[in-house]
């Protein structure tokens, strides 16, 4: 349960930007957006829910994509920490998965698509012809994944 001593971490699911702040700063930001008007001192859980509701209107200061949000972090709590965004879909890869697979850039769902021979829906295009790249499995002893242009085979 978040408390008034919690640290508020603003983060973007699309890039690696994150910023820590206080509950008072979150309160001030939401008041400036017109989300809080009547309450003298709003509950931290209410503030976080309002930040979640306002998520479609918040632009990341780093990548300018819409959808950054906040979460409460208790400074006395020892946890796994935060994961990192998936290189394909932007959802957060849990820290537990990164503990097992430290070089992982894809979430479990996207990695499952690649493992089953599917194509990722990323914005990777061939630098030479502009065709969307396709993920192929290369098997030379150890299975490896590589992106290949289906048009010019580079």
Secondary structure as UniProt FT lines:
FT   TURN            4..5
FT   STRAND          7..11
FT   STRAND          18..21
FT   HELIX           23..32
FT   TURN            33..34
FT   HELIX           44..53
FT   HELIX           54..57
FT   TURN            61..63
FT   STRAND          69..73
FT   TURN            75..76
FT   STRAND          84..85
FT   TURN            87..89
FT   STRAND          92..93
FT   HELIX           95..100
FT   TURN            102..103
FT   HELIX           108..115
FT   TURN            116..117
FT   TURN            127..129
FT   STRAND          132..139
FT   STRAND          143..149
FT   TURN            150..152
//
